[in-house]
Amino acid sequence: MAEIWTIWDAELGYSTTSLLQAGGEQPGPGAGHDGAEPMWGISRVRPDGVAHVHIIPHSTFEWRCAEYGIDPDDMDTLLDVVLHEPWIPSSDDALARLNPVVAAQLEATHGLPTTWTLGVSDADRLAAHLARIEAVKTHRVRMVPENRQFRQDVVAYVGLDVVVPEDPLEPVKTLTRLDSARVAARRRSVDYYRAGRAGPVTPDFDIKPPATWMGRKPWGPTDG
């Protein structure tokens, strides 16, 4: 039987950034301008009372949409997938089968296509991945929201004047909006990698290496 882990809270943070140096100074020449990616910290508690924070970069949701065709607006599915994925065992791990619980997971999901299996539709890829998630929730770990009143009593006990939401994942669902261009760009990356597994790839307008623009040119390759 799966362990029940309780979800308590979701907090927004961000990754390392070089946009501003210490003291608020502008970065000097050559300084990078990447970073400050949204990152969610999901607070959860194991059955033995040990607390954890699961860090989820915003881009993880974009990748799952690209890999499995999940609707970018379907945050319920995206969260269900991302929160339970850490317990999907690798079929290449020979020692995994020594654990009867993990062996049951592998047995239940044996032969299912992955995101890299060729010739599979998005619908079949997603169904297979959701089956792996269901095996996690059946055999290993199931994430459930902690009781709201219990959470409210705890924050009151520590002196915090806040009202906790009914759903502890509400901040993620309320604030997360996936950019369609970023999802489409990641999908192109996935498609290019898949195509390369079948053989050498001839780049075209849609399937191409990174930083490549094929264009739809009205001239031939030797027309100047």
TIKOLKOL-890270 format. One record per atom (N, C-alpha, C): z negated, x negated, y. Coordinates in steps of 0.05 Angstrom, whole numbers, plus 32768, in hexadecimal, padded with zeros to 4 digits. Atoms other than C-alpha are relative to their C-alpha. Layout:
<rs>
     w     u     v
     Z     X     Y
...
</rs>
This chain:
<rs>
     w     u     v
  8000  7FEF  7FE8
  8000  8000  8000
  8000  7FEE  8019
  7FFD  8010  7FE8
  8012  7FE7  8045
  7FE6  8000  8011
  8015  8002  7FED
  7FDD  7FCE  8076
  8007  8010  8019
  7FFB  7FF2  7FE6
  7FD5  7FF8  80B5
  7FF6  7FEF  8016
  8007  800F  7FE8
  7FD7  7FD0  80F5
  8003  8014  8017
  8000  7FED  7FEA
  7FC7  7FF5  8135
  800A  7FF3  801A
  7FF5  800A  7FE7
  7FED  7FED  8176
  7FEE  800A  8017
  8012  7FF9  7FEB
  7FC1  7FEB  81B4
  800C  8001  801C
  7FF7  8002  7FE4
  7FE9  7FD8  81F1
  801B  7FF1  8000
  7FE8  800F  7FFB
  802B  7FBD  820C
  7FFF  7FF6  801C
  8003  800D  7FE5
  802C  7F8C  8246
  801A  7FF0  8006
  7FE8  800F  7FF7
  8068  7F71  826C
  7FF9  7FE5  800C
  8002  801B  7FF5
  806D  7F27  8279
  801C  7FF5  8004
  7FE6  800B  7FFD
  80A6  7EF6  8283
  8000  7FE3  7FF6
  7FFE  801C  800A
  80C0  7EB3  8269
  7FFE  7FEC  8016
  8001  8016  7FED
  80BB  7E70  828B
  8019  8001  8013
  7FEA  8000  7FED
  80E5  7E6C  82CB
  7FFD  7FE9  8013
  7FFF  8016  7FED
  80FA  7E35  82FA
  800A  8009  801C
  7FF5  7FF6  7FE6
  810F  7E62  8334
  7FEF  7FF7  8017
  8012  800A  7FEA
  80D2  7E4E  835D
  7FEE  7FEA  7FF4
  8012  8015  8009
  80AB  7E0E  8357
  7FE3  8007  8008
  801D  7FFB  7FFA
  805F  7E0A  835C
  7FFD  8000  801E
  8005  7FFE  7FE3
  8048  7E20  83A1
  8015  8011  800E
  7FEC  7FEE  7FF4
  8084  7E4E  83AB
  8017  7FF2  800C
  7FE9  800F  7FF5
  80B5  7E17  83BE
  8019  8007  7FF1
  7FE6  7FFC  800D
  80FE  7E21  83B1
  8007  7FE9  7FEE
  7FFA  8016  8012
  8119  7DF8  8377
  8014  7FED  800D
  7FEE  8015  7FF5
  813C  7DB7  8388
  801B  8001  7FF3
  7FE5  8002  800B
  8184  7DA5  8379
  7FFF  7FFB  7FE2
  7FFE  8004  801C
  8196  7DAA  8330
  7FEB  800F  7FEF
  8014  7FF0  800F
  815B  7DD7  831E
  800D  8018  7FF3
  7FF5  7FE9  800E
  816A  7E0D  82EB
  7FF7  801A  800D
  8007  7FE5  7FF5
  816A  7E56  82FE
  7FFE  8015  7FEA
  8004  7FED  8016
  8160  7E74  82B9
  7FE3  8006  7FFD
  801C  7FFA  8007
  8121  7E94  829F
  7FF7  801A  800B
  800D  7FE7  7FF9
  80F1  7ECC  82B0
  800C  8018  7FF1
  7FF7  7FEA  8011
  810D  7EF5  8277
  7FE8  8013  7FFA
  8016  7FEE  8007
  80E3  7F34  826C
  7FF7  7FFB  7FE3
  800C  8004  801A
  80B4  7F2B  8231
  7FE9  8013  7FFD
  8016  7FEC  8005
  8088  7F61  8213
  7FEB  7FF4  7FED
  8016  8007  8012
  8044  7F52  81F5
  7FF4  8019  7FF5
  800A  7FE8  800E
  8032  7F87  81C2
  7FE5  7FF9  7FF3
  801B  8005  800C
  7FE7  7F86  81B3
  7FFC  8012  7FE8
  8004  7FF1  8019
  7FD7  7F9A  816C
  7FE7  7FF4  7FF1
  8019  8008  800E
  7F9A  7F96  813D
  8004  8004  7FE3
  7FFE  7FFE  801D
  7F99  7F87  80F3
  7FE9  8011  7FF5
  8016  7FF0  800B
  7F6E  7FB0  80C3
  7FE5  7FF2  8000
  8019  800E  8000
  7F3A  7F78  80C3
  7FF5  7FFC  801C
  8009  8001  7FE4
  7F33  7F7F  810F
  800A  7FE9  8010
  7FF4  8016  7FF2
  7F59  7F40  8121
  8017  8009  8012
  7FEB  7FF7  7FED
  7F84  7F4A  815F
  8017  7FEC  8002
  7FE9  8010  7FFD
  7FCA  7F2F  8169
  8010  800A  8018
  7FED  7FF7  7FED
  7FFE  7F31  81A0
  801C  7FF8  7FF7
  7FE4  8005  8009
  8047  7F37  818A
  8011  7FFE  8019
  7FEF  8004  7FE8
  8075  7F19  81BF
  801D  8007  7FF9
  7FE4  7FF7  8005
  80B9  7F3B  81C3
  8010  7FFB  8019
  7FEE  8004  7FE9
  80ED  7F1E  81F3
  8013  8019  8003
  7FEE  7FEA  7FFA
  8118  7F53  8215
  801A  7FFE  7FF0
  7FE6  8004  800D
  8156  7F34  81F6
  8000  8007  7FE3
  8001  7FF8  801C
  813D  7F44  81B0
  800C  801C  7FFC
  7FF5  7FE5  8002
  814E  7F8D  81BC
  801E  8000  8003
  7FE2  8002  7FFD
  8194  7F7A  81D4
  800D  7FF5  7FE6
  7FF4  800A  8019
  81A0  7F51  8195
  8000  8014  7FEA
  8000  7FEC  8016
  818B  7F89  8166
  8015  8015  8005
  7FEA  7FED  7FFA
  81BB  7FB8  818A
  801A  7FF4  7FF8
  7FE7  800E  8006
  81F2  7F84  8182
  8004  7FFD  7FE2
  7FFE  8006  801D
  81E3  7F75  8139
  8002  8018  7FEF
  8001  7FE9  8011
  81D8  7FBB  811E
  800B  8019  800C
  7FF4  7FE9  7FF4
  81F9  7FEA  814F
  7FEB  8015  8008
  8015  7FED  7FF7
  81B7  8009  8165
  8006  8009  801D
  7FFC  7FF5  7FE5
  81BE  8037  81A2
  7FEC  7FF2  8013
  8012  800E  7FED
  81A2  800E  81DE
  7FEB  8012  800C
  8014  7FEE  7FF5
  817D  804D  81F5
  7FEB  8009  7FEB
  8012  7FF7  8016
  815A  8056  81B1
  7FE9  7FEC  7FFD
  8016  8013  8001
  811B  802F  81C0
  7FED  8006  7FE9
  8012  7FFA  8017
  80F4  8053  8188
  800A  7FF0  7FE8
  7FF5  800F  8016
  8123  8034  8154
  7FFD  7FE2  8005
  8001  801C  7FFA
  8126  7FF1  8177
  7FE3  7FF5  7FFC
  801C  8009  8003
  80DA  7FEC  817A
  7FF7  8000  7FE3
  8007  7FFE  801C
  80D1  8003  8132
  800B  7FE8  7FF1
  7FF4  8017  800D
  8101  7FCC  811C
  7FF2  7FE6  8008
  800A  8019  7FF6
  80E7  7F94  8147
  7FE3  7FFB  7FF8
  801D  8003  8007
  809D  7FA1  8139
  7FFB  7FFB  7FE3
  8004  8003  801D
  80A6  7FA1  80ED
  8011  7FE9  7FF4
  7FEE  8015  800B
  80DC  7F6B  80E5
  7FF1  7FE7  7FF7
  800D  8019  8009
  80AA  7F30  80DF
  7FF8  8001  7FE3
  8008  7FFE  801C
  8098  7F4A  8099
  8017  8004  7FED
  7FE9  8000  8012
  80DE  7F4B  807D
  8002  7FE5  7FF2
  7FFF  801A  800D
  80DE  7F15  8048
  801C  7FF5  7FFD
  7FE6  800C  8004
  8117  7EE4  803E
  8006  8000  7FE2
  7FF8  8000  801C
  813C  7EEE  7FFD
  8004  7FE4  7FF5
  7FFD  801C  8009
  8146  7EA2  7FFB
  7FE6  7FF2  7FFB
  801B  800C  8003
  80FB  7E95  7FF8
  7FF7  8005  7FE3
  8007  7FFD  801C
  80EE  7E88  7FAE
  7FE3  8007  7FFC
  801C  7FFC  8003
  80A3  7E89  7FB8
  7FF8  801D  8008
  8007  7FE5  7FF7
  80A6  7ECF  7FD8
  7FFB  8012  7FE8
  8003  7FEE  8017
  80AC  7EEF  7F93
  7FE6  7FFC  7FF1
  801A  8004  800C
  8069  7ED2  7F7F
  7FEC  8014  800B
  8011  7FEB  7FF5
  804A  7F07  7FAC
  800B  801B  7FF7
  7FF4  7FE7  800A
  8052  7F4A  7F89
  8007  8014  8015
  7FF9  7FEE  7FEA
  8052  7F70  7FCB
  801B  7FF9  800C
  7FE7  8009  7FF5
  808A  7F46  7FE6
  8017  8004  7FEC
  7FEC  7FFC  8015
  80AF  7F49  7FA4
  8009  801D  7FFF
  7FF9  7FE4  7FFF
  80AD  7F95  7FA9
  8013  8006  8018
  7FEE  7FFD  7FE9
  80CD  7F91  7FEE
  801C  7FF6  7FF9
  7FE6  800B  8007
  8104  7F63  7FD5
  800F  8011  7FEC
  7FF3  7FEF  8014
  8111  7F90  7F9A
  800B  8019  800D
  7FF7  7FE7  7FF3
  8116  7FCE  7FC7
  8018  7FFC  8012
  7FEA  8005  7FEC
  8148  7FAC  7FF6
  8015  7FEE  7FF4
  7FEC  8012  800C
  8170  7F82  7FC5
  801C  800A  8003
  7FE4  7FF9  7FFE
  81BA  7F81  7FD2
  8009  800E  801A
  7FF9  7FF3  7FE7
  81B7  7FA2  8016
  800F  7FED  8013
  7FF1  8011  7FED
  81E9  7F87  804A
  7FEE  7FF7  8017
  800E  800A  7FE9
  81CF  7F5D  8083
  8013  8003  8018
  7FEF  7FFF  7FE8
  81EA  7F58  80CA
  8018  7FED  7FFD
  7FEA  8013  8003
  8217  7F1F  80B1
  8012  8006  7FE8
  7FEF  7FF8  8016
  8234  7F42  8074
  801B  800A  800B
  7FE6  7FF8  7FF6
  827F  7F49  807F
  8009  801B  7FF5
  7FF4  7FE7  8009
  82A5  7F8B  807A
  7FED  8017  7FFF
  8014  7FEB  8000
  8268  7FB7  8089
  8000  800E  801B
  8001  7FF1  7FE7
  8265  7FEE  80BD
  7FE5  7FFD  800E
  801A  8000  7FF2
  822F  7FF1  80F3
  7FED  8013  7FF3
  8012  7FEC  800B
  8214  8030  80D3
  7FF3  7FF6  7FE6
  800B  800B  8019
  820C  800D  808F
  7FED  7FE9  8005
  8012  8016  7FF9
  81EE  7FCF  80AF
  7FE5  800A  8009
  8018  7FF5  7FF6
  81BB  7FF8  80D4
  7FEF  800E  7FEA
  800E  7FF2  8016
  81AA  8023  8097
  7FF2  7FEC  7FEE
  800B  8015  8011
  819E  7FE3  806F
  7FE7  7FF4  800E
  8017  800D  7FF2
  8171  7FC5  80A5
  7FE9  8013  8002
  8016  7FED  8000
  8149  8005  80AC
  7FF3  8003  7FE5
  800B  8000  801B
  8140  8004  8061
  7FED  7FE8  7FFC
  8012  8017  8002
  8122  7FBE  8067
  7FE7  8005  8010
  8018  7FF9  7FEF
  80F4  7FD7  809F
  7FEF  8014  7FF1
  8010  7FEC  800F
  80DF  8012  8073
  7FF1  7FF2  7FE9
  800E  800E  8016
  80CF  7FE2  803A
  7FE8  7FF1  800B
  8017  800D  7FF3
  80A2  7FBB  806A
  7FEA  8014  8003
  8015  7FEC  7FFB
  807E  7FFB  807D
  7FF4  800C  7FE7
  800A  7FF6  801A
  8077  8010  8034
  7FEF  7FEC  7FF2
  800D  8015  8010
  8060  7FCE  8017
  7FEE  7FED  800F
  800E  8016  7FF2
  8045  7FA0  804D
  7FEF  800A  8018
  800E  7FFA  7FE7
  8033  7FB8  8093
  800D  8018  800E
  7FF6  7FE9  7FF0
  803A  7FF9  80BB
  7FF1  8000  801A
  800B  7FFF  7FE5
  8030  7FFA  8106
  7FFC  801C  8009
  8005  7FE5  7FF6
  800F  8038  8122
  7FF0  7FFE  801A
  8010  8001  7FE6
  7FF3  8048  8168
  7FE3  8005  7FFA
  801D  7FFB  8002
  7FA8  8043  816E
  7FFA  801A  800F
  8008  7FE6  7FF3
  7F85  8084  8181
  7FFC  7FFC  801E
  8001  8003  7FE3
  7F8C  808F  81CC
  7FE3  8000  800A
  801C  7FFF  7FF6
  7F43  80A3  81D7
  7FF1  7FE7  7FFA
  800D  8019  8007
  7F2B  8066  81B2
  8008  7FE9  8013
  7FF7  8015  7FEE
  7F57  8039  81DD
  7FF4  8005  801C
  800B  7FFA  7FE6
  7F3F  805D  821C
  7FE2  7FF9  8001
  801C  8007  8000
  7EF6  8054  8208
  7FFC  7FE2  8001
  8002  801D  8000
  7F01  800A  81FC
  8004  7FF4  801D
  7FFB  800A  7FE5
  7F20  7FFD  8241
  7FEA  8009  8013
  8016  7FF7  7FEF
  7EE8  8026  8261
  7FE7  7FEE  7FFB
  8017  8011  8008
  7EB4  7FFC  823B
  8001  7FE5  800E
  7FFE  801B  7FF4
  7ED0  7FBB  8257
  8004  8002  801E
  8001  7FFC  7FE3
  7ED1  7FD9  829D
  801B  8002  800E
  7FE5  7FFE  7FF4
  7F1C  7FE4  82A8
  8005  801D  8008
  7FFB  7FE5  7FF5
  7F2D  8020  82D4
  801D  8007  7FFD
  7FE4  7FFA  8006
  7F6F  8032  82B2
  8000  8018  7FED
  7FFB  7FEA  8013
  7F8A  806E  828C
  8015  7FF6  7FED
  7FED  800A  8014
  7FAB  8058  824C
  8013  8016  7FF9
  7FEC  7FEB  8007
  7FEB  807C  8238
  7FFC  800A  7FE4
  8002  7FF5  801A
  7FEF  80A9  81FC
  800D  7FEE  7FEB
  7FF2  8012  8011
  8022  807A  81DD
  7FFD  7FE4  800C
  8005  801A  7FF6
  800D  8031  81E4
  801A  7FF0  8006
  7FE7  800D  7FFB
  8057  801D  81E3
  8010  800D  8017
  7FF3  7FF2  7FE9
  8067  804A  821F
  800B  7FED  8015
  7FF4  8012  7FEC
  806F  800F  824F
  801B  7FF5  7FF8
  7FE7  800B  800A
  80A6  7FF2  8223
  8016  8015  8002
  7FEC  7FEA  8000
  80CA  8035  821C
  8007  8009  801C
  7FFB  7FF7  7FE4
  80C3  8045  8266
  8010  7FEC  8010
  7FF4  8014  7FEF
  80D9  8003  8284
  8019  7FF3  7FF4
  7FE9  800E  800C
  810C  7FE8  8252
  801A  8010  8003
  7FE5  7FF6  7FFE
  8154  7FF5  8264
  8013  7FE9  7FF9
  7FEF  8016  8009
  8188  7FCC  823F
  801A  8001  800E
  7FE7  8003  7FF1
  81C3  7FB3  8266
  8018  8000  7FED
  7FE9  7FFD  8012
  8204  7FC9  8245
  8011  7FE7  7FFE
  7FF0  8018  8000
  8228  7F89  8259
  7FF3  7FEA  7FEF
  800F  8015  8010
  81F2  7F5C  823A
  8002  8007  7FE2
  7FFE  7FF8  801C
  81F3  7F85  81FA
  801D  7FFB  7FF6
  7FE4  8004  8008
  8240  7F82  81F8
  8006  7FE2  7FFC
  7FFB  801C  8003
  823F  7F37  8203
  7FF3  7FF5  7FE6
  800D  8009  8019
  820E  7F2D  81CA
  800F  800A  7FE8
  7FF0  7FF5  8016
  8239  7F5A  819E
  8019  7FEE  7FFC
  7FE9  8012  8003
  8275  7F2C  81AC
  7FF8  7FE6  7FF2
  800A  8018  800E
  824B  7EF1  8196
  7FFC  8005  7FE2
  8004  7FF8  801C
  8238  7F15  8156
  801B  8003  7FF2
  7FE6  7FFB  800C
  8280  7F2A  8149
  800E  7FE5  7FFB
  7FF3  801A  8003
  8299  7EE3  8154
  7FF5  7FF0  7FE8
  800C  800E  8016
  8267  7EC6  8123
  8007  800D  7FE5
  7FF8  7FF2  8018
  8277  7EFB  80EF
  801C  7FF9  7FF8
  7FE4  8006  8006
  82C1  7EEE  80F5
  8003  7FE4  7FF5
  7FFF  801B  8009
  82B5  7EA4  80EC
  7FF7  7FFC  7FE3
  8009  8002  801C
  8293  7EB0  80A9
  8017  8007  7FEC
  7FEA  7FF9  8011
  82D4  7ECD  808E
  8016  7FEB  8000
  7FEB  8015  7FFE
  82FF  7E92  80A4
  8003  7FF8  801D
  7FFB  8009  7FE5
  831A  7E6E  80E1
  8007  8018  8012
  7FFC  7FEA  7FED
  831A  7E9C  811E
  8015  7FF9  8015
  7FED  8002  7FEA
  8355  7EA4  814D
  7FF5  8011  8017
  800C  7FF0  7FEB
  8334  7EB8  818F
  8013  8014  800C
  7FF1  7FEC  7FF1
  834B  7EF7  81B1
  7FEF  800B  8016
  800E  7FF5  7FE9
  8334  7F23  81EA
  7FE3  8008  7FFA
  801A  7FF6  8007
  82F8  7F3E  81C4
  7FF0  7FEC  7FEF
  800E  8012  8012
  82E7  7F09  818F
  8007  7FE4  8008
  7FFA  801A  7FF5
  82E0  7EC4  81AD
  7FE6  7FF0  8002
  8018  8011  7FFD
  82B1  7E88  81B5
  7FF3  8005  801B
  800D  7FFD  7FE6
  827E  7E86  81ED
  800F  7FF2  8016
  7FF4  800C  7FE8
  8295  7E77  8234
  801E  7FFE  7FFD
  7FE3  7FFF  8004
  82DC  7E8B  8221
  800B  801A  800B
  7FF3  7FE8  7FF4
  830A  7EBB  8247
  801E  7FFF  7FF9
  7FE5  8000  800A
  834B  7ECA  8223
  8013  800E  8014
  7FF0  7FF1  7FED
  8365  7EFD  8255
  8016  800F  7FF2
  7FE8  7FF2  8009
  839F  7F2D  824D
  8016  7FF9  8013
  7FED  800C  7FED
  83D3  7F02  826F
  801C  800B  7FFD
  7FE5  7FF5  8001
  8418  7F1D  8280
  8015  7FEA  7FFB
  7FED  8015  8005
  8438  7EDA  826E
  7FFA  7FF2  7FE6
  8003  800E  8019
  8443  7EB1  8230
  7FF3  7FE5  8003
  800E  8019  7FFE
  8422  7E6F  821F
  800F  7FEA  800D
  7FF0  8015  7FF3
  845C  7E46  823B
  800E  8009  8019
  7FF2  7FF5  7FE9
  8470  7E71  8276
  7FF5  7FF6  801A
  800C  800B  7FE7
  8446  7E49  82A9
  7FE9  8010  8009
</rs>
